[in-house]
């Protein structure tokens, strides 16, 4: 019996110590300003877990901001008052120090990233997507047109429906595209792969087929060759015409005459021979042929009446 009494006394003492430990932990949490906000935030998140549509993850800015939003966009719980990192749209997401996702479907990832219009995406330090559907990716990338895409360090897509891809690329014309670092597309409906003084070649271009296709150098060279051939033929033709014109006609009172002529134009020379005959007092016929060193030949013939 004495042993049983001693055991019960020991159990009572142990339970008392556990109670003291529990009381101490509660007091520690309640008295610690750093632990209590985390506990409150955890409780709020658990209580509202079924209705949360927004997501926020604050950066280490030292103010301990924790803000939770519901599917309607309303703030459910703010533990420490601050507006540095904000998510205020349905299904919006903000991650990073002072990230701002302020419209429905907006996503801001990175310190100071701002997705400030519906269904925008801003990824990177100071990235900005400010028109519905715009996408900005990279440090200080700015997609401000409606809608636009800016990808790359300091890229800018400001013209409506424009695209800027590459570090420092700028697409400021409506429906313009700037491809490559430093490229500038400042005119509407254009595609730029460089900038004044920093031009680029476009390589591996297939031969154009349709009326609005681009042509490559091979096609252009072929056209140039064809134009050159036409030019040579034309110059030869002028020279041959001149040679034929130089052949004298049969004299009055004579019956038949043979003649030769020479013509030259733009470096092309032609020789010609011809004959003319007086059929009667009032009628003359004439025939001539001219050729060049390029084997081009010109023939002419004529008849004349006089009275």
PyMOL commands that set and color helices and strands:
alter all, ss='L'
color gray80, all
select helices_A, chain A and resi 2-31+33-47+49-51+217-245
alter helices_A, ss='H'
color red, helices_A
select strands_A, chain A and resi 55-57+67-69+75-78+86-87+93-95+100-101+107-109+114-115+121-123+128-129+135-137+142-143+149-151+156-157+163-165+170-171+177-179+184-185+191-192+256-265+268-278+283-292+297-305
alter strands_A, ss='S'
color yellow, strands_A
deselect
rebuild
show_as cartoon
